[in-house]
Amino acid sequence: MRALGRDASTANYVTLAKEHAALGEPANVLRVCREGLELHPESAELQRLAQLARELHQEQRLQELHRELESAPRSAVFRELCELLLENGDAQPALEAASRWRTLTDDPESVYYVAAAHAEFFFDGRRSRDGLLAFQLAGESAKQLPKDKRPLRLQFEIARRCGAWEDARKSLARLLELMPGNPLLEARFRRVLSNCAHSKPLPRALTEVERSGRFVDDEPEETGSFDRESLRPTLKKLAARPEVHVAFFLRGNTALVQGAHGPTADRTARAVREVLQVSRSSARRMALGRAIEIRAEGSFGALVLKPGKLGTAAVWASQIPRGGVEDLMDELNGEISPGAAA
């Protein structure tokens, strides 16, 4: 502390933060890191320590909340627990906590958190049943909590992202009743109203999201021509490589597979597409930008996906692709011209 008083350098802030970390004081670590980052916002070490402190502080608080619920279950504790879990993207534990809350207390607010957990499942996995259940539960919550804006906002977000503009309009109209004259809501209402001519019924809109794996506000699908027959020779070359078990090319709801056949090919392609969709969703949630390469390694070998201009090339291989395999994947997804990988 004295050294920091004499010299407010990055190194001294890091030293003090680590001293608090050694004492098991994540709140103090976070306080020191925040102060240091105001003076040294470019410090990667302070950013790293702050993130670790946040995670540790949240983990400690989660443990405290679970202990409180064991001794005296009550709505205030359930509410904070659900908020923390949803903030961390832990939808399944949040659903379990909200469902227990609903069973034990019959608090109408618990219905909103059950809806919010199902909405997270929908936003991540694009399954229509999750989206529909979240929308219906949010509607039930809105009836039980007529002055609460959160259920209506949740309904609006679900409807907007899948293109059910009429349902989005209704949610916004009810929000405007609670917040009359709000300029942001009024601007959104005008935009949504202009889209209502192209609205889809909510169940159909949710089904289309599940089928395509895309929300209406997703980045545009990769551009460029899509000629299956022109891609097959390169796909066959890729699958013929000794380290490659199965080769894939994905674009929208279409998948070309080489190296697997029949139902096995269909199941494998669906699984690979889900990896791509979840990875893109996670990248959006973390503001990481567009995915360049996605890898999963284990005893099974390696699964590698490379999104590009024309689509996404993917391989299940015995090892991480190198050299010629990478070139063929780049050729498939439009990153290099045909023939360059020969």
N, C-alpha and C positions, 0 to 999 in steps of 0.2 A: 504493500500500500504506500509506504514511504517512497519507494523508487518511482511509483507512478505519479506521486505528487511532485517529484522533481522533474520527471521526464514522461510526458503523456505519449509515449511511443507505442507503436503496435506491439512490439516485443513485450513491453511491460504490462499492457492490457492482457495479452495472451498468458503471461506468467500468473497474473492475479486470477484470471478466469480458471486456470488449471489448478490453482491452490484451492479455490472454492469447490472445484470438481472433486478433488481428492478428499475433501471433507464431506462429500455427498450433499452439496447445496446447489442443486440445479437452478433455483430461483435467483440466487446470487450470481451464478455463472451467466445467466441470461441478462441480468442487470448490467454486469460489467461489459459483456459483449455489445449490448445495445449502446452503452455509453461510448465504447471504443469505436463502434461502427459509425457513430455520428462524426467522429474526427477522421476515421480511416475507412471510409465506405468500400474501398477496393480490397480490403484485407480478406483473402480467402480463408485464412486460418481462423479469424474471428467469426466469419460466417459459418464455418464448419462447426466450431464450438457452440455457437448460438443454436444451430439446428440440433445438435446432439443434446444440448440442455433443454430445448423445447420438448424433444421426444422423451427425455428422462423425466421431466417435470410432468408431462401428460401421463406417462406410465405410472408415476407415483400417485397422481390424482385419481387415475382409474382404479388403482388398488384401494385407495381410501374410500372411494364411492362404493365399490363392491362390499367392503367391510361394513359401511354404514347401512347398506341395504340388507345385509344379513341380520343386523341388530335391530333396525327400525325402518322397514320399507316405507317410503313416502314420496310424494310426487316431485318435490324439489330436487331430491337426489336422483330419481329416475330421469328427470328432465336434463340435468347437467350431464349425466352419464350418456344419454342418447345423443346429446349435442356433441360431446367429445368424440364419440365413436363415429358419428356421421362426418364430422370434420376431418377425421383421419381416414375416411373412406372404408371403414369397417362396417359394411352394411349388414352382414350376418349377425355379428354380436349386437348391433343396434336393433335389429328386428327381434332378437331374442329378449333383449332388455325391455323394449317397448311392449312386446306381447305379454311379458310377465307383469309389467306395470298395469296393462289393461285388465289382466285377470285379477290382480290383487286389489286394485283400488277402484276400478271402473271410472277412472278419471277420463273425461272426454278428450283431454289433451293427448292422452296416450294414443288415440286413434290417428292423430296427425303424424306422430313419430313412426307408427307402423306403416303409414302411407309413404312417408319420406324414405324409409328403408327400402320398400318395394320400388320406389322411384329410382333409387341408386342402382338397384339390380337392373332396372330397365335401361337407364342411361349407359351402364357398362356393358350389358349383355344383349341389349336390343330385343329381348323376348317380349312378345306382345302381351302375354298373360300378366307379366309383371307390370307393364305400363297400364293395362286396363284396371288391374286390382288397385294400383296406386291412385289412379284417377278416381275410382269409385270410393275408396276409403277417404281420400281428400274431400270428396263431396259430402260424405257422412260427417266428417270432422267439421266442415264449414257449417252444416246445419246445427251441430251441437255447440259450436263456438261462433255465433253469428258476427261477432265483432273482431274476430281474429283474421288477419290478412294472410297468414302463412298457408293455410289450405288452398286458398284461391290462387296464390302465387304458384303453388305447386301444380295445380290443375292447369294454369296458364302455360307453365313451362313444358309440361308433357304435351299438351295440345299443340303449342307453337312448334316444338321441335319435330313433330311428325306431320305437320301440315293440316291438322284438323282446325282450320281457321275459325269456323263458326263456334266451336267449343272454346277456343282461345278468346274470341270476342265476348262470349257470355261471362267468362271468368273476369276479364278486364272490366266489363260493365259493372259487375258486382264490386270489384275493387274500387272503382271510381265512386260508387255510392259511399264507401267507407272513407275515401280520400278525395272528396270533391275538389276540382280545380288543380289537382296535381299535374304540373306540366309534362313530366316524364310519362305518366300514365296516359295522358291525353294524346301525346305524340304516338305512343305505342298503339293506342286504340285506333288512330287514323290509319296507321300502317297495316294493322291487322284487318281493319274494315275493307281496305283496298284489295286484300287477298281473299276475301270471303267468297268471291265469285268462283274461285278455284278450290274451295274447301272440300275436304273428304270427310265422310263419316268417321268418327274416332276409331271404331274397331277395324275398319279397312285401312286407315292410315297407320295404325299400329302394326297390322299384319304386313304392310308394305315395308315398313322399317325393318321388321324382323327378316323379311325375305331379302332385302337389298343390303342390310347391314349399315344403312346410312340415314342420318337425319337431314332435314331440309337445310340446316345451317352448316352441314359438313363442308369441307373443302371440295370443290368440283372434282368429279372423277377424272382420272388420268385421261388426257386427250391423245388423239392420234388414231390412225386406222387400226382395225382389229380384224385381221384375216386369219382364221384358224389354220387353214392349210399352209399358209406361209410360215406360221410359227412351229408347226409340227416337226419339221426337219431339225430345227435347233433344239427343240424339246427332246427329241430322240437322241441327239448327240449328247445332251446333258445327262440323260438317264443312262447312257451307255458308259459313262465314266466309271471306273472300277469302284471309286469310293461313294458313289451315289446309289442309294436304294430306290428312291422315288423322286421324280421331278414334277413340278407344278408350275402352271401359269394361271394367275387369278386376275379377273377384271370384273368388278361389280358382282353379279350373281353367277358369273360363268367361271368354270374351272376346267382347265385341260390338265390331264394327269397322264404321266408316262411311267411305267414300272409297277403299277397296281391296276387291278381290273375289277369290274362289277361292283358289288356292294362295298368291298374293301376300299376301292378307289373313291367312292362317294363319301364314305365315312371319314376317310383320311382327309379328303379335300375340305369337308365341312369343318373338321378340327383345325386345319391350317388356316382357313378363313376366319375362324373364331379367334385364333391367336393374333391374326392381323388386326381384327376389329378391336379387341381388347387393348392391344398395344397402342393403337391410334387413340383410343378413348383415354387411356392413361396419360399419353403424351399431351393431349389437350388439357386434361385436368391439371397437369403439372406445368403447363405453359412451356413445354419443351420444344414446340414447333413440329415440323414434319418428320416422321420416322424415315431414316435413311437405310438402316439395316437392323433386323431383329434376330437375335440368336438365343437358342436354348441348348445347353449341353448337358449330357448325363451318360449313364451307363448304356443308354439306347443308341448313343452316337450324337449327332447334332442336327437340329432343325434351324435353317437359316432362311430368312425372307428378305428380299431386296425390292422395295417399292420403287417404281420408276415412271417414266413418261407414259408408257403404253399399258402398264398394269404392274403386277407384282410377281416376280420370279421367286420360286422357293424350292429348296431341296431338303430331303431327309437323307443324311449321309453318315458315313462312318466317322467322319472328322469334319472340322470347319473347312469349308471350301477354300481352295487357293488357286492361283494361276488360271489355267484354262477353264476350270469350272466357274470361277468368278466372271470370267470374260463371257462365257455362254449365258450366264444369268443376266449380265448387263445387256447382252444382245437381245434377249427375250423381252426385257422390260423397257427397251428403247433407249438405253443409256449410251450404247455404242452402236455403230453401223454394222449391218450383217457382213460377215466375212472377216471381221477383225479378230474374231476368236478362233479362226480356223487353225 
